[in-house]
Amino acid sequence: MKMSGSFFLVGPMGAGKSTIGRKLARTLNLQFIDSDREIEARTGVDIPLIFELEGESGFRKREQEAIDELSAKPGIVLATGGGAVLDAQNRKHLASRGNVIYLQTSVDQQLQRTAHDRNRPLLQTDNPREKLEQLLAERDPLYREIADFVIETDGCKVRDVVQKITHFVEENRSPPYP
């Protein structure tokens, strides 16, 4: 495991990063931070409005600043936005500053989990399935590039995913030194 003791959750929207992250943080007695909520707190507006006013590029710039700052904090569980891995600097910071866990999920599961969520600007389209498939094809290699651990979340209970992650943590913990 990496020295910081931080855990960074990456994966597509609807994979459970925020829900699993909160429970993982409680289990490991660490602080939980959601990068999207942090951006909203800093700007005072929600992400759809940022997209509307600044476009995706404006949002990604804000996201890069947040990821740079947040990933430098020791001892946290950070849930990142699904597109955070698009930025090479974000990937570098996440991979070098903590343990990256890729929460993998199917497009079917994403559709089910995001069906009624109007807070997803990229899904405000006539064909959400096609959009999710396109995003996954583009982003999956980037998630895998930086992942220390990949876990499938389809059909899994939050506690089971957290248990698999904590088992991974225990297996990979460096032995104590005298």
URDAUR-V396993 format. One line per field, one symbol per residue. phi: phi as a letter, one per 30 degrees, with the letter a starting at -180 (. if undefined). Layout:
# URDAUR-V396993
phi=???
This chain:
# URDAUR-V396993
phi=.dddicbccbkdeidjedddeddddddchbdcbcddddddddcibddeddeddciddddddddddddeddddddibccccdecedddeddeddddccacccccdbddededddceccdccedcdbdbeedddddddddceddedecddacbdceicdedddddddddeeddcddddcd
